[in-house]
Amino acid sequence: MASSGVATSQAALPGDDDFLPARQAFQYELRDNGDGTLTLAWDIAPGYYLYRKRMSIEAGDGELGGVQFPVGSVIHDEFFGESEVFYDDAAILIDSGTAGSLELAWQGCAAAGLCYPPDSATVELNTTPADSDSPDPFPAASQTKPATGSAADARLATDQSLTRQLDEGSLSWNLVVFFGLGLLLVFTPCVLPMIPILSTVIVGSEASPGRSFALSSVYVVSMAVTYALLGVAAAMAGSNLQAVLQAPIFIVAIGSVFVLLAMSMFGLYELQLPAFVRDRLSRVSQRQQGGSLASASAMGVVAALLASPCMTAPLAGALIYIADTGNTTLGGLALLALGLGMGTPLIALATFGAGFLPRPGVWMNGVKAVFGFILLGTTIYFLERILDDALVLALWGSLTVAAGLALWQVIGSISRTGALLTLTVSASAIITLWGGLMLIGAAAGGDRPLQPLKELSATARAGSTGEQPHVTFEGFKSVADLDRAIAEVGASGQWTLVEFYADWCVSCKVIEKEVFGDATVVSSLSDMQLLRADVTANDALDRELMRELSVVGPPTILIVGPDGQERRPQRTTGEVSAQKFLDRLARARES
């Protein structure tokens, strides 16, 4: 008996008759040979082909006796460079061994210029001998929507699951899912810089709670719309959204805007439009108690630009879907829902927080000054992407000293005695002292605000046994370099870990310290080849490498087996904790 299945992937281009849907272009049939072996026979439509290195067959449980692939044709295509592919048909001989199910993975393209997304399926095996009257011993794989939480979907990487969710889910459910994912991103580096920007809009305008709700809503909607438009444009152009917006001139320009906003918070001047523009808008703006909706909208656009360097699995899933299918409407709506989810808690924070602010007066000036320091801190946080670590520490030290001295000045202007005065003086002294230590540490080449004098420690310089271990990577640049490195160690049964990194990637630095600086992680990776692709420059080789491996942007971590196949379900996109990374590494090795 035989079982036939369909490679159920996303349709090529909805409404475009020039390309077949994947389910028609790639079909398979699993045949029982009666001697403990199976034949996986692929029927490939004319003008289409499957990649050999994108094909994998593994045991879902138990072990396979072996897999024999036929010899394919070697081509050079625009998607994956020089590759071995199968045209028309491919018969793969499988020794089923003790396996109770098969995990199939594949990817194919159309010779006319369309590449389908990677796909996978699970086929349950029935070891009962088959006859003409028995049920089909190899039922076709069933693939369920990720929203159901099925076991099959658990074997997909998060970005793959979200791509499939967009392809198979209803519009309303997709929007709910991506809105919820946006809520989960609230306390990530993507969203935190948005808080002081919104606070500036609210505090600077002395808005009431009702007005705060209106301002924050306009801010969030503008941010979400901009975020969605940028994502759609980048996906359709095949460019890296992160790298495009991380040019030094752009970062310096945005940082300058923050400095100007901070100086206005300190009362050095009042930011206003040119007189001829201000006069024309005066009728509208004067009716708006507590700030301008136009300014809130403009700051929302700035906030979206700030969120651009943060790569997350939801963002990657939506961008992959847009690039693969060309469905900008659904992909854009998903990104819009993601942005609204990220911003909704900000609306609540601004609306209810405004009620706790003091009424206009002397105290309001103090509150504005606090937000001025927060804005300067946001500027330094933004400039970390392009400045040397020691210089960044010097900037943090300078800001901390300034904050301590400002607090000291406030103390001098208040005629008050007792415990509160003592506490305030002590806090001012500690803040100023710590800022001074950071400046000293920066002069010594340090880069840690919480350990400013670490570089001056004799034990640290001598590399004492108490020094924290760290993962060491080898760099590579091209697809050929990666293939060669994997093949060299794969022959001896060694695994490979590949990390995509960029200097302007905030989450990359978090992973660098919290994951690859973790002693348990270092120990677990000691027997693996560790490769790093530094895509800071985003040049032609970087873009080709990311396109080859379907990487949307950094941080992305790949785990490759000795057979040269990536364990795709365990791919990491965006930030990850050390424990979660270890769990994925363990699952990859068990597979």
Secondary structure, 3 states (H helix, E strand, C coil): CEEEEECCCCCCCCCCCCCCCHHHHEEEEEEECCCCEEEEEEEECCCEEEECCCCEEEEEECCCCEEECCCCEEEEECCCEEEEEEECEEEEEEECCCCCEEEEEECEEECCCEECCCEEEEEECCCCCCCCCCCCCCCCCCCCCHHHCCHHHHCCCHHHHHHHHHHHCCHHHHHHHHHHHHHHCCCCCCCCCHHHHHHHHHHHHCCCHHHHHHHHHHHHHHHHHHHHHHHHHHHHHCCCHHHHCCCHHHHHHHHHHHHHHHHHHCCCCCCCCCHHHHHHHHHHHCCCCCCCHHHHHHHHHHHHHHHCCCCCHHHHHHHHHHHHHCCHHHHHHHHHHHHHHHHHHHHHHHHHHHCCCCCCCHHHHHHHHHHHHHHHHHHHHHHCCCCCHHHHHHHHHHHHHHHHHHHHHHHHCCCCCCHHHHHHHHHHHHHHHHHHHHHHHHHCCCCCCCCCCHHHCHHHHHCCCCCCCCCCCEECCCHHHHHHHHHHHHCCCCCEEEEEECCCCHHHHHHHHHCCCCHHHHHHCCCCEEEEEECCCCCHHHHHHHHHCCCCCCCEEEEECCCCCECHHHCEECCCCHHHHHHHHHHHHHC
